[in-house]
Amino acid sequence: MIKGLSKRILTKWMGFKINVTIPHPEKYIIALAPHTSNWDFIIGILYSRAMGFKCDFMMKKSWFFWPLGYIMKGLGGIPVERNKKMSLTDQLAKVAKSRKTFHLCITPEGTRKRVTEWKKGFYYIALKAEIPILLYAIDYKKKLIECTKMITPNGNFDEQIAEIKEYFRYTIGKIPKNFAI
């Protein structure tokens, strides 16, 4: 019921098309961009439910207040304190290695505001856990959710982040001025 309702809302009511050509392995990280609006979260939840999978996500801890915190955790939310220097990449890589399945969605920009330097955590979690990164784009102009590329981290961050950013170059976010490559 949730799957059908989510798909109807996403594709019929909101008008999104889906172009996903990359198979989803047992373990992966989704790099989702652009992230310019809270609508990205809603679209992501609807998409994952419509496709029949659950994907965890990280969100700043301040969103996990009562009663919203229970809802966020139920949807797969992992509260993160962005001010503290923690070995979160090591912790998540360890969790990924220990589980049979691991699905984590991260917005490389780390915020809805315009930034030119993307966070590196998504890349290093995948590298340490030896899992691929699926590149997911939400294009609001085309009303398209797309994943046609997967990256296997090889340790050459600068080269691979340039390749990842190039993939998203022509994607239009909900608030276009908030997205920068």
Secondary structure, DSSP 8 states (H G I E B T S, - for coil): -HHHHHHIIIIIIS--EEEE-S---SEEEEEEE---STHHHHHHHHHHHHTT---EEEEEGGG--TTHHHHHHHHTEEEE-TTS---HHHHHHHHHHHSS-EEEEE-TT-SSS--SS--SHHHHHHHHHT--EEEEEEETTTTEEEEEEEE---S-HHHHHHHHHHHHTT---SSGGG---
